[in-house]
Amino acid sequence: MDVNASSWLVILLAVVAANLPFLNEKVFGLVPLKAARKPFLLRLAELAVLYVAVGGIGMALESRIGTAFPQNWEFYWVAAFAFLVFAFPGFVVRYLRKHH
């Protein structure tokens, strides 16, 4: 897999993973809860775990292509906020759209 394809794969995976907590009532899309609705804090925790998972996949792809570049804290903050921006459509569908 070349650099361009792996970059787009990580971005697509980030968009899907960022919206997953908001688009279903199961934990990580697999484990059903006893409660009727998933609490917002659980959705945020799920979002944080998925952020770390997508970051790990991105690092694995980067090291598979060549040498992984060392990153500072600024990179991870920017990536975290980009992940939150990717999660905005799912948040809008779950909390801001009127349900009839």
N, C-alpha and C positions, 0 to 999 in steps of 0.2 A: 504494500500500500504506500503510495507516495505521500508527500507532505500535504499537498492540497486536499487530497481525499480524506486523510486522517483529520485535518483541521475541520472540514465540513462535517465529518462524522461526530466529532466532539461537540460542535455547535448544535447539531440536530439532536444529539443525545441530551445536551443541557436543556434545550427547549422542552423536550418531552418530559424529562425528569423534573423540571421546575414546575410544570403544570400538573403532574401526577397527584400530588397531595390534595389539590383543590377539585379535581374532577371525579373523585370517587370517595366512598365512605369506608374503604378498607385501608388498613395500614400497609403502606408500600404496594397497594393494589392487590395484595394477596391475603392478608389476615383480616377476617371480619371481626368487628367489635360487637359487644353486647349492647352498647348504647345505640340509639337510633341515629345520632349525628356524631361525627368525629369532632372533638373540641379543637378550637383554633390553636392552642398551644401544642397539641399533638401534630397538627399540620405544620407548624413552624419547626418542630423538632425533626419531623420527617423531611422537611425541606433542607435542613442543615445536614442531615445524614446523606441525602442524595447529592448535595453539593460536594461533600467530601468524596463520595463514590465516583462522581463524574470527574472530579479533579484527579483521582487516582487512575482512572482509565486514561485521561489525557496524558498524565505523566508516563504511564506504561507505553502508550503509543509513541510518545516523544522519545523515550529511551530505546524503543524498538527501531526507530528510524535512524537514530544516531545518539550522540551524547546529549543527555538532558541538561538544559541550562539551569543553573541555580537561580532561584527567585527570592526576592526580598518580600517583606510584609506588604508593601504597596501593591504588588501583583495580586496577592490573595484577596486584599480588600476590593480592588477593582473587579476581580473575577466574581467575588461574592455579590457585589452590587449589580453586575451584569446578570447574574443568576436570578436576582430578585426582579430585575426588569423582564427577564424571560418568563417569570412566574406571574406577571401582571394579568395576562389574559385569563388564566385560570382563576385568579382572585376576583376579577370582575364578574366572571360567570357565576362563581359561588356566592359572592356577598353583595355585589352592586346591581346585578340584573334583577329586574322584577320577575318573580315567578308567579305564573297565573294558576 
